[in-house]
Each structure stands twice: as structure tokens, then as C-alpha cells.
């Protein structure tokens, strides 16, 4: 009895506008509204809306047998709300079917798990609340930005109460082992790991319309046959991919929607079911622990974090933005807090990659910039302005601890004033006793 | 394989990039064991490095029969060439040029520069080429730039050997489109007669195909390279003045886009103060640039040290934090490679040929002064950017070698010679 676990990622960053250094200190709006809106609406129209519609039909037609899961980043939710609210409506409809699970991740689709545990936890919490308020369900399964995972991250996630984590079935971690089992974290045996089956996932998301690939054309029955031919004891096939695979990365003309539509029928014929990650975690027992000392991800040939932090430019930009973390967390300025989130999005670092060959081409394909240097310069200019704003709130000449005690004093001051005011009120409201007449 | 090359400049007496490229290419080719090169220039000075090729001066080639003694010839041109060579060449005078203005040895005097009567010098050079082509045995003719195309054609007609011309620049680059018809006709004629055309970049190749109407099959790009830095250059110590230094180095002419540099400097200086701008070189736009800098109110931080040569160039480069080449149209542009060799982060215009082979340099449009100013600011303000470009840029440029370019040229020789 085999089961397919589908998980789709939905994410769109807030791309930055061309921000020149002479804007530093003068212009505090950083985003390229036009391209963000047009890209999001384009993707929604080509991919999210038709794919959601199809999934809804399929779930109804298969009477609850088809199950999928989504991870929608907070920044993507913000953008959908602004530019394509109809997509959120269709997700709400999907949520009502009970065949769809929504996963937890960092709100900003950030790399905070690699740098700042406090920030990481607060972002996951923020995202979880947002998902719950939108779809009425609290996420139970965690997946990190771009499936980044290490033992350390696993432990942090476990401490937040998540029992299942989704990540990449990276070859250098698995070795001879198969991704088609449930594993457990090496540091916390209560945490289950679901690993992406890279071969079969990428067959759909990257190779589906590749005429040069020997699997072309990929049909639903052929694909189900491949799954069927996996050894009997390997019961789980994790197909994790970008939701934009449907309609955007693989355009409608390639027949990707028909492929998806036909999958449940052939799966049923071969006795293959569909499950959500939670169901998988409940049903299957982990076979063994999987130690991951260094972070892995699903990006690039290396399957590590070099796509975002592979060169000196990326590391500098990354360190620069996180140098502001302590200060920003103290602020109550909502605009500052929002920019703080949007600037942490991993895509900004992805654009700065100087890798070459096919991975480099992929970075370049997604990048709104002409070169990694332009990406770095633009981002650093924005961050410079951001730092100035943070500095205006809390001057950098004041140390963190001093600042903290000052803030406490100010807060306490308010409390004291409140208390005193209350007292005054009370005293005033008390009837004044007439003074006793002086005795003579 | 013996090549007869026609050039106009050869180090150490150079006026522009042509001499540097000629030297680098011939040196790179000389590493091929079976390659002999005779390099003809108008006026050798005697201090050229002849260890890997033979240099013949057009100005030392007799075209009218005179009968000087061996001693006279030795006294007059012994520093430049073997006196016996003079007599050998004299045996190959092919027509009566006694109406020409020649000296007592029967030779034409060349300035070896780019004088006002340049077209006359080109013609004279071609006459001398006829004598040399009859004297020297060779398999292929290679002409560097339009000045020597007529000589190449002449040599081809005399010998019947294939002609390869090397386009280091076209008049479209030099004039921003205002082409001189005489120059164009010489260039076009050279290309039409050539068996193969080598261009220094795809940018130039496109110009040759589209503006000179050459068949694409006949035109190949061989990107220039750069000589490794010498020990003396390596030893030069940078001079630091406490401020960041942004340098422009080259002829201050329309082609090089100096005004965009001044405008970008004004933008940067409006925001930061700890930076100085240097425009080294000379040219017909220098005065206009001095005035422009004054008009923008940045003269206190914008410097014009004048024309530089030899080690001065490297002294300037090494003392710089940013090198910038905003050329409007640059067939190749070796100077950014030289800057990167000594670890200076480099900004180049996308309209430069060298942009085609450089990954670790910042590229902007020459007219986009905002982008240029931004790139300058980024390098001087963000240490990671500076260090990354310094280290990766040097690594990259150290792999761009004349040896490889020479091999590509050799492949073309083999093809046109049918080997």
C-alpha cells in the first residue's frame, strides 16, 4: 500500500525597486510595486487560480481521496491579499474540504533559522497565527524556507511544538538510503522527517516538458507505473514542488493540468492513495535517525545553503541585516517592523549568487537584476537606509543593555504615572470631609 | 608557419592600446614552436624587444636605389637592424620611385605617430610593404588595423598569400557614428580583400558584418588578453591619501565617455565626501571636462594629472580603489584588465568589448550615470563588495592569457593556408 504526499510551495518576494544611494535617508519606500503586482497577478492567473479550481474539482470528484498540502509564505499571503484576493478565497474553499493541509514556515520566507533563533521563532509564530486566522486551522507540520534543515533547526522547531518537518532528500545526507521512508531527527527522536523524492518531484516540476529527456512525454499512467515499481516496502512518495509548476513553470500548453487531473484515477487503479503530511506522520513509523550536521536545502546542485550564502557579498548582506535584529525587536513602529520582515526574504540573497553554469542561469532567470553586483548594491543601499531609520529610533551610540534599561525605565515611568493618576482620581472622587471646627 | 605582420605601434613606443595588443598577441603566438613572425612598423626606435620576433622598419626600407657604404648604413640604422638587411631589401625595389621624397639612403621618413598627413603615411607605408613582401618569405599576411590594410593588400597582390586582417577598432567606434568616408573606404577595401577577418570582440564583429557588409563566416572574434604583470610593476607601492580614489585612465575623447564620469562623480560627491576622482590622460575633451567639473562645483575633489605612461600608469592604478571605463564604444579595452590584475575593482560600460569576457566587473550602460554612481558608491562604501571584486576579479583576469588568443589566431592561419 503506497501513498503519495503532495506538498506545494507558494512564495513571492517583495522585489525591491531600483534604489540609488542618493535615496538613502530620503526615500523610505523600497518596493517595486509595479513588478510585484504584475508578476503576482500573472502567476495567479496562469497558475494559482486554475490549479486551485482543478484541485477543488478533483477533490469533489474523488470524494475526499485526493489530499494535498500547501505552504504559503507570509510575504506571499500579504501580496495575495493586496493584489489577488480571489486566490485567498479559493484557498479558503480548499481548506473547507478537509483534504488540504496548510504548513507552518517563517513569515518572511527568511533564513533566520541559520542566524537568529529568537527571530526564527517569532516569525514561525506570526505565520502560524496568520494561517489560522485565514483558514481556521493551526498548522501542525513545519517546513522551513526552501526546505532548509539541520539537526539544530530540528531541535528549535521541536521546541516550538512541531512533531513533523518536511525537508529535502539530499543525496549527500541519504547516501544509499531511500527518501521513501519516514525518518527521525538525530537529536530529537520525537521529530519525524519527511524527505522529498527529488527524482520524481523534479520529473514533474523541471523535466515535464523537456523534449530532450528520455522520459518525455510524461503521462499520468507512466508516472504512476514508476511509483508502483518502487520496492514494496517503500510506502511513501513525497512529491514536493513549487506550486507555480502548474501553469507557470510548465505552461498550460504542456498539458500539465491534464496530467494532474489524471493522476488520481491511475493511482486508484494501482491501489495508491494520497495523504497529507500529518496523516503520513500519524500512520508511518520512522525507520531510523537521520543526522544532518550542516544545513541542507532543495536549492542548486549542492543542496546546501550556498544558493543564498555562497559568496562574500551574500554573507555581508546577510550579516548586515541581522545586525539590526536586537534593535528592531524593541521597536513598535509598524512600518519598520514590516520592512524588517520583507528585507529578510531569502530571494534577495538568491539574486546575489555568482554561481555559473546551469545553477547560475537559474539564479539569473529569477533575478530582477542584471547582475549579482547590482543586486548586492541595491539591497545594501536599502539596508543602509533601513539601518538609519533604526538608528534614528535607537541611536547606535547607546549600547544594547543600556538601551534595554532605559526602555524599562520609560515603560515603568508610564506605569507609575498611570498608578498615580488613578490615585488622584480616587482621592478626588472621595467626598471631602468638612474640616472640624476648631475648638475653642 | 611564417607570418608577415603589418602594425603601426610596438612597445615601448606606444600611443594607444594597439601597440599593447600587437605585442601581447605576437608574444603569445611566439610560444608556438613553429611560428616565425616578421613585424613591420613605420619607425622602429631600436629598443623594441626583438627576442621573439623580427622587427622591420618601413622607414629603413629603401625604395629608391642609392649606393651608401656598409659603414654609413651601419652608422645610420645599425641600432635598429642588421646593415646587411638593408642591402637585401635594396635588391627588391620593384619600381621607379625617384619622384618621391626620400633621404640619402633611398628611404622614406616616417613619423611613426598619427600625424595630420596620415593618409600620405599610410600610402608610403604600403609602398615600402611592397619591397618587404618581395624580400621576406612568408605563408600568411596579417594586418593590424586600418592603417596597414593597404600594405596588406599590396603584399597579398605581390605574393598571392592569404591576407588576415585584425580589426582592433573601426571608425564607427572612434567617431560615435560620424564616419570619415576616406577612412571607411580604406577599412572596407581591406575587409573586402581579406581572406579572413579577426575582430577583438563580438561588438566589433557585429559592426564589421552590419556596417561593412562582410559575410559572417569570414569574421571571427578573438578576444584580447593581457600580459602578466612584471616584477617591477608588482613592486610598485600604492600611495594612499586617506580618501578613496576613483580613477579614469585613457584618452579624454568622445569615444571614452569622460563626461559621464564627471556627472557620476558629481552624484557621488553630493552624498559622500571622503572620495577623490582622477581623470588621467589627455585628449581633445580635456578642457571641456575641466570646465564641466568646475561647473558642477567638484573641482576640489576632481583631479587631472595629465598623460601617464609606463610605470606611472600602474602607480596610479595601484593607488586607486575603483577603476572606471565609461566608454561609449570600446572595441575591446585592455585597461580594465590591467586594473583588475593589480586588484582594483572595475566598472565598465556594457558598450565595451571586454564586457563580453569579464564576469567579475560591474557593467553599466555608459549613459546610465545613476547606475555608475551607484556602483562607485557601493564599492567604496561596502567592504564586502570591494574585497569580492578585488579577489575574484584578479583570479578571473589571471586566466585570460595571450597564449590562448594566439592559438585561436593560429587556427585561423591554418584554415586560410589550407593546412
Contacts between the chains, C-beta under 8 A, distances in Angstrom:
chain1	res1	chain2	res2	distance
A	20	B	370	5.5
A	20	B	373	7.3
A	20	B	374	5.2
A	21	B	268	7.9
A	21	B	271	6.0
A	21	B	373	7.1
A	21	B	374	5.5
A	21	B	377	4.1
A	21	B	378	7.3
A	21	B	381	7.4
A	22	B	267	6.4
A	22	B	270	6.6
A	22	B	271	5.3
A	22	B	373	7.5
A	24	B	271	7.5
A	311	B	388	6.6
A	312	B	384	5.1
A	312	B	387	6.2
A	312	B	388	4.6
A	313	B	384	5.4
A	313	B	385	6.4
A	313	B	388	5.3
A	315	B	384	7.2
A	316	B	382	6.7
A	316	B	383	7.4
A	316	B	384	3.1
A	316	B	385	7.7
A	317	B	384	7.5
A	354	B	359	7.4
A	354	B	360	7.6
A	354	B	392	7.3
A	356	B	359	7.6
A	370	B	363	7.6
A	371	B	362	7.1
A	371	B	363	6.5
A	373	B	362	4.8
A	373	B	375	7.2
A	373	B	378	7.5
A	373	B	385	7.2
A	373	B	389	7.6
A	374	B	362	7.6
A	374	B	371	7.6
A	376	B	378	7.0
A	376	B	382	7.4
A	376	B	384	7.8
A	376	B	385	6.1
A	377	B	374	5.6
A	377	B	375	6.4
A	377	B	377	7.7
A	377	B	378	3.7
A	377	B	382	7.6
A	377	B	385	7.1
A	378	B	374	7.8
A	380	B	378	6.5
A	380	B	381	7.7
A	380	B	382	5.1
A	380	B	385	7.5
A	381	B	374	7.2
A	381	B	377	7.8
A	381	B	378	7.5
A	384	B	381	7.7
